[in-house]
Amino acid sequence: MKKETQCLHAVRDKTHTTGAVCNPVYLSATFARPAVGESTGYDYARLQNPTREHVEKLIAALEGGTDCLAFSSGMSAIATMMELFSPGDEIVASDDLYGGSVRFFDVVSRKNGMIVSYADTSDLPALKACLTDKTRAIFIETPTNPMMKVCDIAAVKELIGDRNILLIVDNTFLTPYFCRPIELGADIVTHSGTKYLAGHNDTMAGFLITANVDLGEKLKFLHKTIGSMLSPFDSYMVTRGVKTLAIRMEKSQQNAVKIAAWLKAHPKVRKVYYTGLAEHPELEISKKQASGFGAMISFSVDSAQTAHNALSRVKVIMFAESLGGVETLMTYPVTQTHSYIPEAERLARGIDDTLLRLSVGIESAEDLIEDLEAALA
Ligand SMILES: *Cc1c(COP(=O)(O)O)cnc(C)c1O
């Protein structure tokens, strides 16, 4: 089955007999047992609910994983996953990550005794230099947020070799429609399902997908024990969103390619960070490991004032946090997604007050460019 078809038909619900084309929402927290020692397969909804099971199987199929677990947000998925590790374990993460992940690693994981360090995961020798015999995981985002650096997933897997190190990839930006990290050697894939998977800026969700059953069982135990699962209704919302994943990813990418080219030629734009541009340093890696570049663009303008003006002048585009929805959103990483990161570190990474980030949606590219033109005037 091709990916477009999988988005709609990878999982068929066999629990009902009405022929309903859409999966029902089972608003049931508990399930009656036929007799002592028997179960319908569902006992209590923290363990499993048929609507959540449906979306979990769907995302597992799309990512090519053995198991998938659905969480109430991307951060709750990451928080639960971090319970795999113990005090003294070392985690190496990309040095350009979603700000919420950095906050979690720096505040919560470190308090719990994990040693988290950051490396440029697009620079393999630099990454290798960070590994010790206590390293238990490498956590990468590719493309990174917001600087759009690309990490060669298969090369990192090769670097790990037979060491006891889990390769974890946050695949929120590309989604399994464009990239399947498990096929490239990832052990765990994480998602903020709030973004492209749900896709309509109306639902929060998170996912963990595993490459093997053993890891799947460990995470299932943590999932049911900790309890931050996705509700039946939100599970349905993600299933519904995924139905249009293919056409949303294609259309928003088409728009992004046009907008990136237009921004590059604008006199007030100093630099455009988009993985699909010919001059992107890791263009060949993107082409090798992904079937698309996605629709996330960062760009820096000539002054903070230009950035502020643009944010207050946009009319079609909305000045709002988040990404991956059908509506185009513009973000100011310095005060929004990356405000947690200490100033010196932020500046070293290029996240200054002239940097803007666009999550390109599915509107007409012409309208979006017209809006940007007026906003940057
Ligand atoms: C948004 C985001 C998260 C966090 O997900 P939530 O659903 O907001 O909790 C994690 N990683 C990336 C790359 C994100 O964009």
The ligand as an ORCA input file, in Angstrom:
! r2SCAN-3c Opt
* xyz 0 1
  C       5.583     21.015     19.423
  C       6.739     20.132     19.444
  C       6.971     19.270     20.520
  C       6.081     19.258     21.738
  O       4.800     18.790     21.438
  P       3.452     19.288     22.167
  O       2.390     18.545     21.445
  O       3.384     20.777     22.013
  O       3.580     18.894     23.597
  C       8.060     18.422     20.446
  N       8.889     18.418     19.382
  C       8.695     19.235     18.335
  C       9.633     19.199     17.180
  C       7.624     20.118     18.327
  O       7.446     20.949     17.294
*
